[in-house]
Amino acid sequence: MAVDAAGVRGRLATWRATRPATTTLVAVLAAAFAVESLVWWLFGFPTMAFWFAASATPSPGWLLAPLAHQSLGHLLGNLLFLVVFGSLAEADLSAPTWYWLFGTSAVAGTAAQVWSYLLAGVEGGAVGASAGVVALVSYVAVRTVRDGPAARSRVAYALGVAGGIGMVSLLLSDFVLTTGSAEYAHLLGVTVGAFAGVYVRE
């Protein structure tokens, strides 16, 4: 079956035009990963970790960690959820509020993870946009339940409910099965996103 290339390009252009915050963040995260990988290749892992990983020791990583990822798979996973749930969140929120939700969650999640390293007396090292991404998923889930099925398409409603189930499963995995590696970042992200889903109205 032939692919309608022009149609695909048109839909992609429409998506970019209507979801500027989501598309911008996707580009920023991809560019940050390229820079992070280049620093690792040119200067070695310790230099990369100093700049991009948030550990118990103060470093630029405290600010840059939410933009970094430990592998291409890690990046692609976050981008997948960002494209799906970031787009749904941006349908409800203005770009400034969308950025506020992602940024607040990402910074707070990184800070919570670093604080856990300090309390446990371990060096640790957190990277990734997961806290910000799960905040968007959590926001969409709570907003979907709050507004009810009549307010969204079937697909959007199903995605919102699935996102909520996914967030509950994520926290159970982190704190009950103890299989997670950024449990406090996830907890902060889910909490901030849920709070926004209840109280933010635009």
Long-range contacts (C-beta under 8 A, 24 or more apart in sequence): 15-87, 18-90, 19-86, 19-87, 19-90, 19-91, 20-95, 21-86, 21-90, 21-95, 21-98, 21-99, 21-102, 22-82, 22-83, 22-86, 22-87, 22-90, 22-98, 25-82, 25-86, 25-102, 26-79, 26-82, 26-83, 28-67, 29-67, 29-69, 29-75, 29-78, 29-79, 29-82, 29-129, 30-75, 30-79, 32-64, 32-67, 32-68, 33-68, 33-69, 33-72, 33-75, 36-68, 36-69, 49-125, 52-127, 53-125, 53-126, 53-127, 54-110, 54-113, 54-114, 54-125, 54-126, 54-127, 55-114, 55-117, 55-123, 55-124, 55-125, 55-126, 56-114, 56-117, 56-118, 56-122, 56-123, 56-124, 57-123, 61-125, 61-127, 62-110, 62-111, 62-114, 63-107, 65-110, 65-126, 65-127, 65-128, 66-106, 66-107, 66-109, 66-110, 66-128, 66-129, 66-131, 66-132, 67-129, 68-127, 68-128, 69-127, 69-128, 69-129, 70-127, 70-128, 74-127, 74-128, 78-128, 78-129, 78-130, 78-133, 81-133, 81-134, 81-136, 81-137, 82-129, 82-133, 82-136, 84-159, 85-133, 85-136, 85-137, 85-139, 85-140, 85-159, 85-163, 86-133, 86-136, 88-140, 88-156, 88-159, 88-160, 89-136, 89-139, 89-140, 89-143, 92-143, 92-202, 93-200, 93-202, 94-202, 97-200, 97-202, 98-136, 101-132, 101-135, 101-136, 101-139, 101-192, 101-193, 101-196, 101-200, 102-129, 102-132, 102-133, 102-135, 102-136, 103-132, 104-135, 104-192, 105-131, 105-132, 105-134, 105-135, 105-188, 105-189, 105-192, 105-193, 106-131, 106-132, 106-135, 106-189, 108-188, 108-189, 108-192, 109-135, 109-182, 109-184, 109-185, 109-186, 109-187, 109-188, 109-189, 110-185, 111-188, 112-184, 112-185, 112-187, 112-188, 113-182, 113-184, 113-185, 115-184, 116-183, 116-184, 126-182, 126-185, 128-182, 128-185, 130-182, 130-185, 130-186, 130-189, 131-182, 131-185, 131-186, 131-188, 131-189, 132-189, 133-189, 134-167, 134-170, 134-186, 134-189, 134-190, 134-193, 135-189, 135-190, 135-192, 135-193, 135-196, 136-193, 137-163, 137-166, 137-167, 137-190, 137-193, 138-163, 138-164, 138-167, 138-189, 138-190, 138-191, 138-192, 138-193, 138-194, 138-197, 139-193, 139-194, 139-196, 139-197, 139-200, 140-197, 141-167, 141-193, 141-194, 141-197, 142-193, 142-194, 142-196, 142-197, 142-198, 143-197, 146-197, 146-198
